[in-house]
Amino acid sequence: MNRELKFRVWLHDTKEWGNVSCLEVFNSTGKLEYLYQDQPYTIQQYTGLKDKNGIPIYEGDIVKYARIKVESTEFAKGCFSSKAIEIGEEIGEILFIKPSFCLSFDHIRYDDIMPMCLAEHRYEVIGNIFQNSNLIS
C-alpha cells in the first residue's frame, strides 16, 4: 500500500501553522527532541484522503459529512449496486484512533465513532480544531 505520509504542525503560542520538512522526534538515546524548542505544538497527520473539493484531510480537521440513505440494492452481472439519496449533513472532527482515522460527532459516543473508510467524496473540509473550534461546539 502506497500512502503519502505528510504532517502539519500547529504552534500554540503564535497560533499559526509551522513547517514540517523533516520529522524526527527521538534522538539516538531515545530522548524526545522537539521540533520547536521554544513553544508548545501539536503534530497532525494527513489521512491519505482528500475531500470532495480535492483538499487534503488531516487529523484535527472539521468536516461536513453528507449523510445518505440507501433506497435500494440490486445484484446484476455478479455485482451489487445501490441507489442512495443524500438525507442531510453533519459536522464532525477527524480523529486518529488506532488503527484508523475516524469521524467523530458531538452526539455520538467515543466508542461509536465512524471509520472514514472510502467515503471521501462525501466529506468537505470546513476548518480545523485550532482556528474554527466554534464549528463543533
Secondary structure, DSSP 8 states (H G I E B T S, - for coil): ------EEEEETTTTEEE--S----B-TTS-B--SSTTS-EEEEEEEEEE-TTS-EEETTEEEEEEEEEEEEEEEETTEEEEEEEEEEEEEEEEEEETTEEEEE-TTS-GGG-EE-TT-GGGEEEEEETTT-GGG--
